[in-house]
Each structure stands twice: as structure tokens, then as C-alpha cells.
Amino acid sequence: MYSIGPLTVAPGERAHGLIPVGTSSYGVELGIPLIVVNGVQDGPVLCVDAGVHGDEYDGQEAIRRVLAEIDTATLRGTVVGIPCLNTPAFEAAARASGIDHLNLNRIFPGDAEGSYSQRLAATFVEQVVPAVDAVVDLHTGGAYGEIAPLVILQGGYEDLATDLALAAGHELVWKGGKWGGTVRHPVLEAGKPAITIECGGATYREANVERHMHSIRNILRGLGLVEGEAELRDSYTTVSGTFARSASGGFFVARAEPGATCKEGDLIATITDHYGNTLEEVTAPQDGIVLWVRRIRTVRPGDEVVIFGEVLEEIQP
């Protein structure tokens, strides 16, 4: 038997349900929706989550589709799917919760006595993390931007999570740095591998759903949950991430696409006023790769406009 939150699932069975976190002001129970697929054979427990940001949709659909196709008779272990971790943000069709307007992906491990998002993070840490062996966190660039297909591997945890990151199948490996509070942080601190997979954004695209599905399937193979060997690339490119912010408000136009290679000084974007006058040019700070580009045309002083990746090294598995 496998248990997580309120669910107990026998070998060879499936179940779904909600880990309760709180009740809305209009009387609806809120929490963490789970889909559990428990194999007949013993093996590791993989958790795949999406919807940490409510305006990131492709990973949510990918989880539902992959879990629906898993054969419990041949599954070695258990797969826990959380299609939409942050349901209030999904309800608001926004990055942050419509209840307390917090960015869930910056507040882990949360606070069991805090606002709803803080309690949601704390519930994940208290009830999900102890019940799983690895976590894959699916994201897109959200409504505001588009990101190149990549995997985020937290710096300092390379020994723990590199194998999982490479199985995601994307050439770009972003060495996550200074920012904390993400889903992967409490998992890594518990001694379990965790990665974030990024792909797409700006709108829902079937192609990006398929990319996320390919990553999940490859990771299932890599962990031995399903038959087959994980497909690995001949080499991977590791990058850092620099967030460029606008100095001027105005109309934003990208001059480079996510994944584009740039030389130092190359034009990446422009900001103009309503008369067509150029107020600001965003240029590459050094040779590297454009990771994320803003897609919302309205830009205000201090808004994120580009994430630029400096190439660090090549990984050859």
C-alpha cells in the first residue's frame, strides 16, 4: 500500500484526491490535487508537479496525459502527479495567488500559520516531501514571457540531482543560483533529487505539452519506473542566468528569440514610447544565450525583460 495525504492506494491501483490546506471565503475546500498511480512492483516514488504559477498551463496537461497512459501492471514504483499545485493562481489565471498575491515559487518552506500560499507551501513540505523520493517541477515562461527549453539544476546539489537533470533531455542546463524558496529547495534539503523543467510560455502550445511529456517519460525510464533506458544527449551546455530589467517604461519589442546565441553587445530588445522614439536598448552583457524573453508588450521601469545565460561549461555524460 502507498499513502500520501488522505490517499491510500493499493498496488496496481489509481486514485485521486485533495490534500486539504484551507477553505475559501465562499466555502470551497482548497488544497493540493493529487493523482496517484501505484505500480504492482516495488520501486521509487516520483512526484511531478505543475501549476506553481497559475498562468503556466502546458505542464499541467502533460502530467494528466502521462499518468493516464502508465500501465500499473508494469510500473515499478509509484508516480504522484500534482497537475496544479497553486489552484487559486490558476483560478485567477495569474502567476500569483488571487488570495494573497504571493509568488508561491519564492516562499518555500512556507509557514503553517501564514497566509494561504504560505500554508500551501508548508503542507507540501510536511505531507508530500516525506512521501516521495524525487520531485520534477514543471514550468513555462508564463503569460509574461517565453523561455527556451531547459532544466534548472540547483548549484551546490550537483551530486544529488545531475542525473535527474540530464534525463530531462534538454540541451541547456541552468545552474540555479542565488534565489531561494522554490519547490525544489526543501526537497533537495531533505536529501532527495529535485529539478525544475522550463519550456515555452506566452500561450498554451501542444508542442510544449509534448516536450514536457517527453521529459517525464524519459525520467521515468531513467529512474527505472518503466522499461527502457533514458535517452541522453552526447553533451549538455550549462549556463548561468542574468535577469535584465528595464530602466524605462514603454512598448517592449524583442529582437532575439529564446534559445538564440548572442555576442556581447548584440541587440536583444528595444523599448519605445508611443511616438516610436527609442527609449532604451537592451543588449547582451556578454557572449551567451538568450534564455527568456518578455512577451507582454507593456513594460514599466524595473520590469524583467530578458534572462540572459552565460555559457559555463559542457557536460558529457
C-alpha positions as CSV (number, residue, x, y, z in Angstrom):
1,M,0.0,0.0,0.0
2,Y,1.1,3.6,-0.7
3,S,-0.1,6.5,1.4
4,I,0.2,10.2,0.8
5,G,-2.1,12.9,2.4
6,P,-5.6,11.4,2.6
7,L,-5.0,8.8,-0.1
8,T,-4.1,5.1,0.4
9,V,-3.6,3.3,-2.9
10,A,-3.2,-0.4,-3.3
11,P,-0.6,-1.9,-5.7
12,G,-1.9,-1.8,-9.2
13,E,-4.5,0.9,-8.4
14,R,-5.0,4.5,-9.2
15,A,-6.6,7.2,-7.0
16,H,-7.1,11.0,-6.9
17,G,-8.0,13.4,-4.2
18,L,-7.1,16.6,-2.4
19,I,-4.7,17.3,0.4
20,P,-6.6,20.0,2.3
21,V,-5.0,23.3,3.1
22,G,-7.9,25.6,3.8
23,T,-11.4,26.7,2.9
24,S,-12.1,29.7,0.7
25,S,-14.3,32.6,1.8
26,Y,-17.1,31.1,-0.4
27,G,-16.9,27.8,1.4
28,V,-14.9,25.7,-1.1
29,E,-12.2,23.4,0.2
30,L,-8.8,24.3,-1.2
31,G,-5.7,22.2,-1.3
32,I,-3.3,20.1,-3.3
33,P,-4.9,17.9,-6.0
34,L,-3.2,14.6,-6.4
35,I,-3.2,11.8,-9.0
36,V,-1.5,8.7,-7.7
37,V,-0.6,5.7,-9.9
38,N,0.8,2.8,-7.8
39,G,2.6,0.0,-9.6
40,V,2.3,-3.7,-8.9
41,Q,6.0,-3.9,-8.4
42,D,8.1,-2.0,-5.8
43,G,10.2,0.9,-6.8
44,P,10.9,4.6,-6.3
45,V,8.2,7.3,-5.8
46,L,8.4,10.1,-8.3
47,C,6.4,13.3,-7.8
48,V,5.8,15.5,-10.9
49,D,4.1,18.9,-10.2
50,A,3.0,21.8,-12.3
51,G,0.8,24.9,-11.8
52,V,3.0,26.5,-9.2
53,H,2.3,29.6,-11.2
54,G,-1.3,29.7,-12.3
55,D,-0.7,31.0,-15.8
56,E,1.6,28.2,-16.8
57,Y,-0.6,25.5,-18.4
58,D,1.5,23.2,-20.6
59,G,3.0,21.1,-17.7
60,Q,-0.5,20.7,-16.1
61,E,-1.8,19.0,-19.2
62,A,1.4,17.0,-19.7
63,I,1.1,15.4,-16.2
64,R,-2.5,14.3,-16.7
65,R,-1.7,12.7,-20.1
66,V,1.4,10.9,-19.0
67,L,-0.2,9.5,-15.8
68,A,-3.2,8.3,-17.8
69,E,-1.0,6.3,-20.1
70,I,1.0,4.5,-17.4
71,D,0.4,0.7,-17.1
72,T,0.2,-0.2,-13.4
73,A,0.9,-3.8,-14.3
74,T,4.4,-3.0,-15.4
75,L,5.1,0.1,-13.3
76,R,7.9,-0.4,-10.8
77,G,7.1,2.1,-8.0
78,T,4.7,5.0,-7.7
79,V,4.1,8.2,-9.6
80,V,2.4,11.1,-7.8
81,G,1.1,13.8,-10.1
82,I,0.1,17.3,-8.9
83,P,-1.3,18.8,-12.1
84,C,-2.0,22.2,-10.4
85,L,-0.3,22.9,-7.1
86,N,-1.5,26.5,-6.9
87,T,-5.2,26.3,-7.7
88,P,-6.0,29.9,-6.5
89,A,-3.4,31.2,-9.0
90,F,-5.0,29.1,-11.7
91,E,-8.4,30.4,-10.8
92,A,-7.1,33.9,-11.2
93,A,-5.3,33.0,-14.5
94,A,-2.2,34.7,-13.0
95,R,1.3,33.9,-11.8
96,A,0.5,34.6,-8.2
97,S,-2.4,33.5,-5.9
98,G,-5.6,35.5,-6.2
99,I,-6.0,35.1,-2.4
100,D,-2.8,36.7,-1.0
101,H,-0.9,37.6,-4.3
102,L,2.3,35.8,-3.2
103,N,4.6,34.1,-5.6
104,L,4.5,30.5,-4.4
105,N,7.8,29.7,-6.0
106,R,9.7,32.1,-3.7
107,I,8.3,31.2,-0.3
108,F,9.1,27.6,0.4
109,P,9.2,26.0,3.0
110,G,6.3,28.3,3.9
111,D,4.5,28.8,7.2
112,A,1.7,26.7,8.6
113,E,0.3,29.7,10.4
114,G,0.8,32.2,7.5
115,S,-1.5,33.3,4.6
116,Y,-2.9,30.7,2.2
117,S,0.2,30.5,0.0
118,Q,2.4,30.1,3.0
119,R,0.2,27.3,4.3
120,L,0.2,25.7,0.9
121,A,4.0,25.6,0.8
122,A,4.1,24.2,4.3
123,T,1.6,21.5,3.5
124,F,3.7,20.4,0.5
125,V,6.8,20.2,2.7
126,E,5.1,18.4,5.5
127,Q,3.0,15.9,3.6
128,V,4.4,15.5,0.1
129,V,8.2,15.7,0.5
130,P,8.4,12.8,3.1
131,A,6.2,10.6,0.9
132,V,8.3,10.8,-2.3
133,D,11.9,10.0,-3.5
134,A,12.3,12.7,-6.2
135,V,10.5,15.7,-7.5
136,V,10.2,17.2,-11.0
137,D,8.7,20.7,-11.1
138,L,7.3,21.7,-14.5
139,H,7.1,25.4,-15.6
140,T,6.8,27.6,-18.6
141,G,7.6,31.2,-19.1
142,G,4.1,32.2,-18.0
143,A,1.8,34.7,-19.6
144,Y,4.5,37.4,-19.4
145,G,7.3,35.6,-21.2
146,E,8.7,32.7,-23.2
147,I,11.6,30.5,-22.1
148,A,13.9,28.2,-24.1
149,P,13.6,24.5,-23.2
150,L,15.9,23.9,-20.3
151,V,16.3,22.3,-16.9
152,I,17.3,24.1,-13.7
153,L,19.9,22.3,-11.6
154,Q,20.4,24.0,-8.2
155,G,24.0,24.9,-7.6
156,G,25.5,23.0,-4.7
157,Y,23.4,20.0,-5.3
158,E,25.0,18.7,-8.5
159,D,25.9,15.3,-7.0
160,L,22.4,14.7,-5.9
161,A,20.4,16.0,-8.9
162,T,22.6,15.9,-12.1
163,D,21.4,12.5,-13.3
164,L,17.8,13.6,-12.9
165,A,18.5,16.9,-14.8
166,L,20.2,15.2,-17.7
167,A,17.3,12.8,-18.1
168,A,15.0,15.8,-18.7
169,G,16.5,15.7,-22.1
170,H,17.1,19.5,-22.7
171,E,20.5,20.7,-24.0
172,L,20.5,23.7,-21.7
173,V,21.2,23.2,-18.0
174,W,20.7,26.4,-16.0
175,K,22.8,26.2,-12.8
176,G,20.3,27.8,-10.4
177,G,21.9,30.3,-8.1
178,K,21.0,32.9,-5.6
179,W,17.2,32.9,-5.4
180,G,15.6,30.5,-2.9
181,G,12.2,29.5,-1.9
182,T,11.4,27.3,-4.9
183,V,9.6,23.9,-4.8
184,R,12.9,22.1,-5.3
185,H,14.7,23.7,-2.3
186,P,13.0,21.8,0.5
187,V,13.2,18.6,-1.5
188,L,17.0,19.0,-2.0
189,E,17.5,19.9,1.6
190,A,15.7,16.7,2.6
191,G,18.4,14.8,0.6
192,K,16.2,14.0,-2.4
193,P,16.8,14.9,-6.0
194,A,14.7,17.7,-7.5
195,I,14.8,19.7,-10.7
196,T,12.8,22.4,-12.5
197,I,12.0,22.0,-16.1
198,E,11.2,25.1,-18.1
199,C,9.7,25.2,-21.6
200,G,7.6,27.7,-23.6
201,G,5.2,30.3,-22.3
202,A,3.3,33.3,-23.5
203,T,0.5,31.0,-24.5
204,Y,-0.5,27.3,-24.4
205,R,1.1,25.2,-27.1
206,E,0.7,21.5,-27.8
207,A,4.3,21.3,-28.9
208,N,5.4,22.3,-25.4
209,V,3.0,19.9,-23.8
210,E,4.7,17.2,-25.8
211,R,8.2,18.4,-24.8
212,H,7.2,18.1,-21.1
213,M,5.7,14.7,-21.7
214,H,8.9,13.6,-23.3
215,S,10.9,14.7,-20.3
216,I,8.6,12.9,-17.9
217,R,8.7,9.7,-19.8
218,N,12.5,9.8,-20.1
219,I,12.8,10.5,-16.3
220,L,10.5,7.5,-15.6
221,R,12.9,5.4,-17.7
222,G,15.9,6.9,-16.0
223,L,14.6,6.1,-12.5
224,G,13.7,2.6,-13.5
225,L,9.9,3.1,-13.0
226,V,9.2,1.9,-16.5
227,E,11.0,-0.3,-19.1
228,G,13.8,1.1,-21.2
229,E,16.9,3.3,-20.9
230,A,16.8,7.0,-20.6
231,E,17.9,8.8,-23.8
232,L,20.8,11.0,-23.0
233,R,22.4,13.7,-25.2
234,D,26.0,13.5,-26.3
235,S,26.6,16.8,-24.5
236,Y,24.8,19.4,-22.5
237,T,25.5,23.1,-22.1
238,T,25.5,24.6,-18.6
239,V,24.6,28.3,-18.2
240,S,24.2,30.9,-15.5
241,G,21.2,33.3,-15.6
242,T,21.3,37.1,-15.5
243,F,18.0,39.0,-15.2
244,A,17.9,42.2,-17.2
245,R,15.4,44.8,-16.0
246,S,14.1,47.8,-17.9
247,A,15.1,51.4,-16.9
248,S,12.3,52.9,-19.0
249,G,8.6,52.1,-19.3
250,G,7.0,51.9,-22.7
251,F,6.4,49.4,-25.5
252,F,8.6,46.4,-25.5
253,V,9.8,44.5,-28.6
254,A,12.2,41.6,-28.5
255,R,14.9,41.4,-31.2
256,A,16.1,37.9,-30.3
257,E,14.2,34.7,-29.6
258,P,14.6,32.3,-26.6
259,G,17.5,30.0,-27.3
260,A,19.3,32.4,-29.6
261,T,23.1,32.7,-29.3
262,C,24.4,36.2,-29.0
263,K,27.6,38.1,-28.9
264,E,28.4,40.7,-26.3
265,G,26.7,44.0,-27.3
266,D,24.2,42.4,-29.6
267,L,20.7,44.0,-29.6
268,I,18.2,41.8,-27.7
269,A,15.2,44.2,-27.3
270,T,14.1,47.8,-27.6
271,I,11.7,49.9,-25.6
272,T,9.9,52.8,-27.4
273,D,7.4,55.4,-26.4
274,H,4.0,55.9,-28.1
275,Y,5.5,58.1,-30.8
276,G,8.1,55.4,-31.9
277,N,11.1,57.0,-30.2
278,T,13.6,54.5,-28.8
279,L,13.9,55.0,-25.0
280,E,16.1,52.0,-24.3
281,E,18.1,49.3,-26.0
282,V,18.7,46.0,-24.1
283,T,22.0,44.4,-25.2
284,A,23.8,41.2,-24.4
285,P,26.1,41.7,-21.4
286,Q,28.5,39.1,-22.7
287,D,28.6,36.2,-25.2
288,G,25.9,33.7,-24.4
289,I,22.4,32.5,-24.9
290,V,19.0,34.3,-24.5
291,L,17.1,32.1,-22.1
292,W,13.8,34.1,-21.5
293,V,12.2,37.0,-23.3
294,R,9.3,39.1,-22.3
295,R,6.1,38.7,-24.4
296,I,3.9,41.3,-22.7
297,R,4.4,44.5,-24.6
298,T,3.6,46.8,-21.7
299,V,6.8,47.4,-19.7
300,R,7.4,49.6,-16.7
301,P,10.6,50.7,-15.0
302,G,12.2,47.8,-13.2
303,D,10.2,45.0,-15.0
304,E,12.1,41.9,-16.0
305,V,12.6,41.9,-19.8
306,V,15.2,39.3,-20.6
307,I,17.1,36.5,-18.9
308,F,20.5,36.0,-20.4
309,G,22.6,32.9,-20.0
310,E,26.4,33.0,-19.9
311,V,27.9,29.6,-21.0
312,L,29.8,27.9,-18.2
313,E,30.9,24.5,-19.4
314,E,29.9,21.4,-21.4
315,I,28.7,18.2,-19.7
316,Q,29.4,15.0,-21.5
317,P,27.6,12.1,-19.7
